[in-house]
Structure formats: structure tokens, C-alpha cells
Amino acid sequence: MDIKDTIDKTKLPEHVAIIMDGNGRWAKERGQLRVFGHRNGVAAVRDTVEGAVEIGIKYLTLYAFSTENWNRPKLEVSALMELLVNTINKETKTLMDNGVKLNAIGNLNQLPTKCFARLNEAMQKTANNTNCTLTLALSYSARWEITEAVRQLAKKVLSGEINPDDIDENQVARHLTTCDIPDPELMIRTSGEQRISNYLLWQLAYAELYFTDKMWPEFRRNDLFEALATYQNRERRFGLTSEQLVKK
């Protein structure tokens, strides 16, 4: 039986987040430069997005470039930015064909001007698509995001717009870059590494974590479906006991 046929489409996670890891190692194993892995990772992105639409995932967030990645060799960063521009140009049609809305989170002002412009063009062009929202985390780190939220709240307290006692989890969440999308229920990381790496720390509080040894350039929609099948076999208790869940 096809793994896709085992998935209950009525119990899908609304939001899946992915750390696309292993491009560099995959390239190195083949005697190539790291950028070779990043280029081959584009096919994985395309197939995963199409798979998400096919199965019915409404929100998909990909960790594309962290704030720490700016510290990589300049040649690799330049190649990554050029690849990002070219990929956005080429893949906008794929997004339109699949009804995918493009979104982006992170310190986007750090992106090169050309990259930022292409990103905005693609987001505007796909803004009315409703099948799935694809969010790219670019120049992103969760600590940066939470710090920015705290800064915004502090300014509102100083201006008298809000009272410190009014600040709760909902207030913090509304000041995060993901304020318009639900928290992920499933987070997938490729390449065998088992850590979150400063990714959506607030939003992943109750997410199920799924780790696979597949390198990102090898990841395809069937790997996404396998992660979804595993997710559906887990018991999500949110601090309750199994017995309490049965009673509910």
C-alpha cells in the first residue's frame, strides 16, 4: 500500500515546519562544492511543496537561511542569495499552478536589494492563492524574533498604549513574525541532526518533532507523507494524561 493511502486526511497537521538540512554534506559526499547541494535542494523544495498541496497541508514553513548563515564564507552566501533570486523567478509559476501563497519571515531588510525585490514581487503575485501558504524563513532566528517582539511590547508600554499587566502569551504571539499563521503541529528536520537550531522556538512549544537521516536534496513528497503518517500515530497530550484525553 502506498504510504499516502495510510494517511487520514481529516487528521492532518494544519501547519508543517521543516529544517532543510544536509545540502552541504550531500554535495561534499559527491566531491562537489556546497552550493551544488543547495542547487539540488531546489528540487526537494518543489516536490515537497507540491506534495503538501496534494495531501492538503494548509501551511508549510521552510527554514531557508538563518541569521547565523551570514557568517558562512562570503562566496557561499553570495551563491545562496543568487540561487534564491533565480529560484523565486523560476518557481513563481509552480506556486501559481498549485495555488500556493508565498510568505516570508525574518530580518528581511538584511537581504540584498535584488533578492528582496524579487521576493516581494513573488509574494504580491501569489497573494490571492488559497491552497497553501508557503513561508520562507530568511535571515531568521527565533531569538531575534522573540527579542523584536519584546522590544515592540516595551515601546507600547512606554507610550502608554498597553499596561504591563496586560502582556500575556497571546500578546507576545501577536508580535511575532508568524502572528497571521497557526503554530506548527509537526516539525521535520533532515540529515540526521536532532536539534531545533534557533527555529520557531516559541511556536514549536507543542509540536511533534520528526527527524530523518535523508539529506535535504534527497527528500521528496513520499518522505513528507511518511512523516505525516508517523505524526498521526503519536498521542498528543498537551500536558494531560492519556486517560484525560479519552474522557474528552
Secondary structure as a PSIPRED ss2 file (coil, helix, strand):
# PSIPRED VFORMAT (PSIPRED V4.0)

   1 M C   1.000  0.000  0.000
   2 D C   1.000  0.000  0.000
   3 I H   0.000  1.000  0.000
   4 K H   0.000  1.000  0.000
   5 D H   0.000  1.000  0.000
   6 T H   0.000  1.000  0.000
   7 I C   1.000  0.000  0.000
   8 D C   1.000  0.000  0.000
   9 K H   0.000  1.000  0.000
  10 T H   0.000  1.000  0.000
  11 K H   0.000  1.000  0.000
  12 L C   1.000  0.000  0.000
  13 P C   1.000  0.000  0.000
  14 E C   1.000  0.000  0.000
  15 H E   0.000  0.000  1.000
  16 V E   0.000  0.000  1.000
  17 A E   0.000  0.000  1.000
  18 I E   0.000  0.000  1.000
  19 I E   0.000  0.000  1.000
  20 M C   1.000  0.000  0.000
  21 D C   1.000  0.000  0.000
  22 G C   1.000  0.000  0.000
  23 N H   0.000  1.000  0.000
  24 G H   0.000  1.000  0.000
  25 R H   0.000  1.000  0.000
  26 W H   0.000  1.000  0.000
  27 A H   0.000  1.000  0.000
  28 K H   0.000  1.000  0.000
  29 E H   0.000  1.000  0.000
  30 R C   1.000  0.000  0.000
  31 G C   1.000  0.000  0.000
  32 Q C   1.000  0.000  0.000
  33 L C   1.000  0.000  0.000
  34 R H   0.000  1.000  0.000
  35 V H   0.000  1.000  0.000
  36 F H   0.000  1.000  0.000
  37 G H   0.000  1.000  0.000
  38 H H   0.000  1.000  0.000
  39 R H   0.000  1.000  0.000
  40 N H   0.000  1.000  0.000
  41 G H   0.000  1.000  0.000
  42 V H   0.000  1.000  0.000
  43 A H   0.000  1.000  0.000
  44 A H   0.000  1.000  0.000
  45 V H   0.000  1.000  0.000
  46 R H   0.000  1.000  0.000
  47 D H   0.000  1.000  0.000
  48 T H   0.000  1.000  0.000
  49 V H   0.000  1.000  0.000
  50 E H   0.000  1.000  0.000
  51 G H   0.000  1.000  0.000
  52 A H   0.000  1.000  0.000
  53 V H   0.000  1.000  0.000
  54 E H   0.000  1.000  0.000
  55 I H   0.000  1.000  0.000
  56 G C   1.000  0.000  0.000
  57 I C   1.000  0.000  0.000
  58 K C   1.000  0.000  0.000
  59 Y E   0.000  0.000  1.000
  60 L E   0.000  0.000  1.000
  61 T E   0.000  0.000  1.000
  62 L E   0.000  0.000  1.000
  63 Y E   0.000  0.000  1.000
  64 A E   0.000  0.000  1.000
  65 F E   0.000  0.000  1.000
  66 S E   0.000  0.000  1.000
  67 T H   0.000  1.000  0.000
  68 E H   0.000  1.000  0.000
  69 N H   0.000  1.000  0.000
  70 W H   0.000  1.000  0.000
  71 N H   0.000  1.000  0.000
  72 R C   1.000  0.000  0.000
  73 P C   1.000  0.000  0.000
  74 K H   0.000  1.000  0.000
  75 L H   0.000  1.000  0.000
  76 E H   0.000  1.000  0.000
  77 V H   0.000  1.000  0.000
  78 S H   0.000  1.000  0.000
  79 A H   0.000  1.000  0.000
  80 L H   0.000  1.000  0.000
  81 M H   0.000  1.000  0.000
  82 E H   0.000  1.000  0.000
  83 L H   0.000  1.000  0.000
  84 L H   0.000  1.000  0.000
  85 V H   0.000  1.000  0.000
  86 N H   0.000  1.000  0.000
  87 T H   0.000  1.000  0.000
  88 I H   0.000  1.000  0.000
  89 N H   0.000  1.000  0.000
  90 K H   0.000  1.000  0.000
  91 E H   0.000  1.000  0.000
  92 T H   0.000  1.000  0.000
  93 K H   0.000  1.000  0.000
  94 T H   0.000  1.000  0.000
  95 L H   0.000  1.000  0.000
  96 M H   0.000  1.000  0.000
  97 D H   0.000  1.000  0.000
  98 N C   1.000  0.000  0.000
  99 G C   1.000  0.000  0.000
 100 V E   0.000  0.000  1.000
 101 K E   0.000  0.000  1.000
 102 L E   0.000  0.000  1.000
 103 N E   0.000  0.000  1.000
 104 A E   0.000  0.000  1.000
 105 I E   0.000  0.000  1.000
 106 G C   1.000  0.000  0.000
 107 N C   1.000  0.000  0.000
 108 L H   0.000  1.000  0.000
 109 N H   0.000  1.000  0.000
 110 Q H   0.000  1.000  0.000
 111 L C   1.000  0.000  0.000
 112 P C   1.000  0.000  0.000
 113 T H   0.000  1.000  0.000
 114 K H   0.000  1.000  0.000
 115 C H   0.000  1.000  0.000
 116 F H   0.000  1.000  0.000
 117 A H   0.000  1.000  0.000
 118 R H   0.000  1.000  0.000
 119 L H   0.000  1.000  0.000
 120 N H   0.000  1.000  0.000
 121 E H   0.000  1.000  0.000
 122 A H   0.000  1.000  0.000
 123 M H   0.000  1.000  0.000
 124 Q H   0.000  1.000  0.000
 125 K H   0.000  1.000  0.000
 126 T C   1.000  0.000  0.000
 127 A C   1.000  0.000  0.000
 128 N C   1.000  0.000  0.000
 129 N C   1.000  0.000  0.000
 130 T C   1.000  0.000  0.000
 131 N C   1.000  0.000  0.000
 132 C E   0.000  0.000  1.000
 133 T E   0.000  0.000  1.000
 134 L E   0.000  0.000  1.000
 135 T E   0.000  0.000  1.000
 136 L E   0.000  0.000  1.000
 137 A E   0.000  0.000  1.000
 138 L E   0.000  0.000  1.000
 139 S E   0.000  0.000  1.000
 140 Y E   0.000  0.000  1.000
 141 S C   1.000  0.000  0.000
 142 A H   0.000  1.000  0.000
 143 R H   0.000  1.000  0.000
 144 W H   0.000  1.000  0.000
 145 E H   0.000  1.000  0.000
 146 I H   0.000  1.000  0.000
 147 T H   0.000  1.000  0.000
 148 E H   0.000  1.000  0.000
 149 A H   0.000  1.000  0.000
 150 V H   0.000  1.000  0.000
 151 R H   0.000  1.000  0.000
 152 Q H   0.000  1.000  0.000
 153 L H   0.000  1.000  0.000
 154 A H   0.000  1.000  0.000
 155 K H   0.000  1.000  0.000
 156 K H   0.000  1.000  0.000
 157 V H   0.000  1.000  0.000
 158 L H   0.000  1.000  0.000
 159 S C   1.000  0.000  0.000
 160 G C   1.000  0.000  0.000
 161 E C   1.000  0.000  0.000
 162 I C   1.000  0.000  0.000
 163 N C   1.000  0.000  0.000
 164 P H   0.000  1.000  0.000
 165 D H   0.000  1.000  0.000
 166 D H   0.000  1.000  0.000
 167 I C   1.000  0.000  0.000
 168 D C   1.000  0.000  0.000
 169 E H   0.000  1.000  0.000
 170 N H   0.000  1.000  0.000
 171 Q H   0.000  1.000  0.000
 172 V H   0.000  1.000  0.000
 173 A H   0.000  1.000  0.000
 174 R H   0.000  1.000  0.000
 175 H C   1.000  0.000  0.000
 176 L C   1.000  0.000  0.000
 177 T C   1.000  0.000  0.000
 178 T C   1.000  0.000  0.000
 179 C C   1.000  0.000  0.000
 180 D C   1.000  0.000  0.000
 181 I C   1.000  0.000  0.000
 182 P C   1.000  0.000  0.000
 183 D C   1.000  0.000  0.000
 184 P C   1.000  0.000  0.000
 185 E C   1.000  0.000  0.000
 186 L E   0.000  0.000  1.000
 187 M E   0.000  0.000  1.000
 188 I E   0.000  0.000  1.000
 189 R E   0.000  0.000  1.000
 190 T C   1.000  0.000  0.000
 191 S C   1.000  0.000  0.000
 192 G C   1.000  0.000  0.000
 193 E C   1.000  0.000  0.000
 194 Q C   1.000  0.000  0.000
 195 R C   1.000  0.000  0.000
 196 I C   1.000  0.000  0.000
 197 S C   1.000  0.000  0.000
 198 N C   1.000  0.000  0.000
 199 Y C   1.000  0.000  0.000
 200 L C   1.000  0.000  0.000
 201 L C   1.000  0.000  0.000
 202 W C   1.000  0.000  0.000
 203 Q C   1.000  0.000  0.000
 204 L C   1.000  0.000  0.000
 205 A C   1.000  0.000  0.000
 206 Y C   1.000  0.000  0.000
 207 A C   1.000  0.000  0.000
 208 E E   0.000  0.000  1.000
 209 L E   0.000  0.000  1.000
 210 Y E   0.000  0.000  1.000
 211 F E   0.000  0.000  1.000
 212 T C   1.000  0.000  0.000
 213 D C   1.000  0.000  0.000
 214 K C   1.000  0.000  0.000
 215 M C   1.000  0.000  0.000
 216 W H   0.000  1.000  0.000
 217 P H   0.000  1.000  0.000
 218 E H   0.000  1.000  0.000
 219 F C   1.000  0.000  0.000
 220 R C   1.000  0.000  0.000
 221 R H   0.000  1.000  0.000
 222 N H   0.000  1.000  0.000
 223 D H   0.000  1.000  0.000
 224 L H   0.000  1.000  0.000
 225 F H   0.000  1.000  0.000
 226 E H   0.000  1.000  0.000
 227 A H   0.000  1.000  0.000
 228 L H   0.000  1.000  0.000
 229 A H   0.000  1.000  0.000
 230 T H   0.000  1.000  0.000
 231 Y H   0.000  1.000  0.000
 232 Q H   0.000  1.000  0.000
 233 N C   1.000  0.000  0.000
 234 R C   1.000  0.000  0.000
 235 E C   1.000  0.000  0.000
 236 R C   1.000  0.000  0.000
 237 R C   1.000  0.000  0.000
 238 F C   1.000  0.000  0.000
 239 G C   1.000  0.000  0.000
 240 L C   1.000  0.000  0.000
 241 T C   1.000  0.000  0.000
 242 S H   0.000  1.000  0.000
 243 E H   0.000  1.000  0.000
 244 Q H   0.000  1.000  0.000
 245 L H   0.000  1.000  0.000
 246 V H   0.000  1.000  0.000
 247 K H   0.000  1.000  0.000
 248 K C   1.000  0.000  0.000
